[in-house]
Amino acid sequence: MVVPFTAGGGTDVITRIFAQHLTDAWKVPVIVDNRVGAGGVVGSKWAAEQPPDGRTFLAVASAFGVRAAIDRTVPYDATKDFSGVAQMARSPSFLVVSPERGFRSVADLVAWAKQQPQPIQYASAGVGSTAHLHSAALAHLAGFKAEHIPYRGTPEAVNDAMNGRVVYAFAPGPNAIPLAKSGRLQILATTSPAGKNFYPGVPTLAEAGVNYEGDDWFGVFAPAKTPLAVREKLAIEIQRILTLPDVKERLAGLGAEPDYMGPEQWEAFFARYLAFVRKLGDEVDIKPQ
């Protein structure tokens, strides 16, 4: 199971949960192989080049889709070089600001941003991250000008939003909710209704007047032409594992919820996701570095 992101990140941790249960069920080792580099491109390219024999799978997060949509130079075609296996989980993000800014709502943030003579600044975990997409979409759809400040990771981006060095950021629950509960960070909205399960009472962006919805997702692909029967075998196990209480508990601790799609549904969703991100990326001028 190839993970093209660093060990210890959300995709890696979630994949290892499934790998352990698959090992227990199949009585053969299911190994997680972190092949990192170029924002996930190195591992994804390697996986695409493997034989479609059911021995290699690629576990990714939505950043894989964002990169494939906005960067026409990646050395693979995300829809032609991979076959869908399953979606494992989804994770809402949260719009966060410093409490010292005095915003009580998204409307307050938007009204203030529109009054500024220069673009306001927002932070994310890097160009092409889902947080970058959420943040750029907010500015574009709400009608204010904003400048992206990329950071090495989500903790650094959230820290500078909390300290007021940037105006806002988007972050998953584990990075946002504990700080919000301690009063050090303010959550103004969530990217989807699922956010209410982790932080009750928080409005969605749509409820706050911004017509946008978007969770982070985690899913599995196989090299193109991997037989459907092989992919369905893994998908069925993923669906079973998602029902286990300990798995639900561990996903909740990561700010995620089980959300299964089988091979064909997953492929169709992914194609729609790429089209959506590509269109939005063109509109808000997100370009890879």
N, C-alpha and C positions, 0 to 999 in steps of 0.2 A: 504494500500500500504506500504509494509515493505521496509525500506531503511536500509541496514546493515552498514551504514557509518554515521559519525557524522553530526549533524544539521549544516547547513551553508556551507557544502561542495558542490561541483559541482553536484553530484548525487542528493543530498537532494534538492537543489534549483530547478533543472530541474524537479524533480518529483513533487514538490509543484506547479509548473506552471501548469502541466498537471492535478494534483488533483483538483485545483480550477476550471479549465474549465470543468472537468468531473462532479464536484458537480453542476455547473451551468446547465449543459446539462441534467443530470439525476435527479436533484432535490432531491438528497440524499447525505449526507456527504460522501466524499471520504477522509479518514483520512490517513495521513502520519505518520507511526510509526517507529521511529529511534531505532532499536535494535542493538546496537553496541557491539563490542568486538572481540578480536582475528582476527583483520584485515578483518572483514566482515563475519567471519565464524559463529558467534553466531546468527545473524539475519537470515542468509541464512539457517542454520540448522532448526531454528524455522519455517521458511516459508515452508520448505520442508515437515515438519511434520504435516501441517495443512490439513484439509479435502479439497478435490478438488471440492468445492462447489461454486466457483466463488466469494467468499468473501475475499480471501487473494491473493495478488500478491506480487512479489518481484521485486523491481526496483534496478538495479545495473549498475556499470560501468565496463569497461574492466578489472579492477583489480580483479573482481570476477572470470573472466576467467583465468587470469594469475595465481591466487592462486590455482584454481582447477586443472590447468595443471601441476604446479610444485610441489604441495604438495599432495602426495598420502595419507596423513593421515587425510585429511578433512573428517568430519563425514557424508558425503553425496556424491552421484555420480551426478556431475553437468549435465550430459546428461540423466540419468535415473530417477532422483528424481524431475526433473522440466520439464515442457512443455513450449514451446516458445509462447510468445504473440506478441511482436513487438520490433523492434529497433526504438528508438526515435530520436537519433542524433549522430553525430560524431564530434570529435574535434581533429585537428592536433596539434602536439607538435613541439617545436622549439629547436634546438641545440644552446645553449648559452655559451659564454665565456666572460672573462673580456677583455675590449678593450685594457688594458695595456699589454696584451700578444702579441699583434701585429699580430694576425692571420687575414689574409684577406679572407681565404677560408677554406673549410674542408680539402683540400689538404695540406694547410699549417699546420693545426693541426695534421694531420696524419703523415706528414714528420717529424715534430718536435717530436711527441710521439715515433716514431720508433728510434730516435736517443738517447733517454733517457736510462741510464743504469738500472734504476729501473722502475717498472710499474707506470704510471701516475695515478692520482686519479680523480674520478668523483663522483658526488653527486646525490642522488635521495631521494624521499619521503619515502623510506623504501624498505626492501627486498621484492621482488615480486610485486612491483609497476610497472606500465607501463613505467614510466621513467627509472626504473632499467633495464627493458627489452630493451628499446631503446638504452640505454647507453652501455650495455653489447654487444648488437648486433653490434653497431658501432665499438667497439674495435675488436671484433671477425672477422667481415667481412672486416675491413680495415687492419687487421693484425698487431695491436700493443697491448702491454700488459697494462692492466689497473686494478686498484683496486677500489672496490665499497665502498663508505662512505655513510652509510644510515643516514638520518635525520628524524626528527619528522614530517616534512611536506615539501611541495614544496617551500613555501617562504624561509624557512631556507636554503634549498639546493641551490636555485637561489642566495640568498644573498652571500653564500660562493663562488659560481662561479664568481659572480660579483666582489667580493673582492680579488679573486685570491687564496683563500685557497685551492680550488680544481680547476682542469683544465677546466672541462666542466660539463654541466647538460642538461637535457631536461625538458621543461616546457610548459604548455599550454599558449595560447596567453595572457590572462589577467595578467599572472605572468611575461611574457617576453617582450611584445611589448611596454608598457609604459616606461619601463626602457631603452629599446633600442632606443626609440624615444628621450629620454632625454640625450642619449649619455653615460649612466652609464653601459650599457650592450651591448654586440655585438651578433647579431643573425647570425649564419653561414649557417643554413639550416633548412628546415622543413621536417617532416616525410611523408608528402603527398602533392599532388598538391593543396589540399584544403587550405593549409597554405598561398598560394599566395593571397587568398581572404582577408586575414587579414593583411598580410604584403607583399604588392606587390614587385616583383623583387627578392624575396628570392628564392634560388634554392632548389629543393628537394634533399634529400640525394642521390637518384638515379641519378639525374643530376650532382651531385657533385662527382660521381664515386663510391658510396657505394650502393650496390644492396639490398636496404631495404626500405620497406614502411609499415607504421603502424599508424593508427589513434587510439585515444581513442574512445570508443563508450559507449552509454547509452541505456539500453534496459529493457524490462519487461519480467518476467517469471511467471508461475503459478505452484502450486504443481502438480506433475505428475498425469495424468489421469483426469485433469480438461477438461471437454468436449470442443471440438474444437469450437462449436457454441458459448460457453461462451467466449473463448479466442478471437474469431473473432469479437464479439461485442465490446470488449475493443479495439482491434486493429483498427477497423474502426473509432472509436472515436479518437484514437491517430493520425491516418492519417489525419482526419479532423482538429484537433487542430494544427497540424504542418503547415497548410496552412494559419493560422491566422497571420496577420501582426504584432500584438503585441508580439506573441510568437516568430516569427522569429527575431524580434528586441531584445527580452530578451535573446534568445539563442546566438545571435551575441555578446552581451555584455559579455557572458560567454566563448567566443571563440569557439562556437559550431555552427553547421549548421544542419537543419532538414535532416534526412536521414532515410526514412521509409522502414521497411521490415515487411511483415505479418508473421503469426505464422510459416508456413512451411519453408519459405525462411529464417526466423530468426533462426530456429532450425538448418537448414543445415549449415548456416554460422557459428553458434556457434560451431558446431562439428568440422568444418574445422579450426576454430580459436584455439580450444583446441589442436588439433593435431599439428598445426604450432608452438604454444608456447611451447608445451611439447618437440618437437624436438629441437627447438632453445635453450630452457632452459637446455637440456642435453648437447648440444654442448658448451654453454658458462658457464656451471656449476652453474646455478642459483639454490640455495637451500633455502627453507623457514627456518626461525629462530624459 
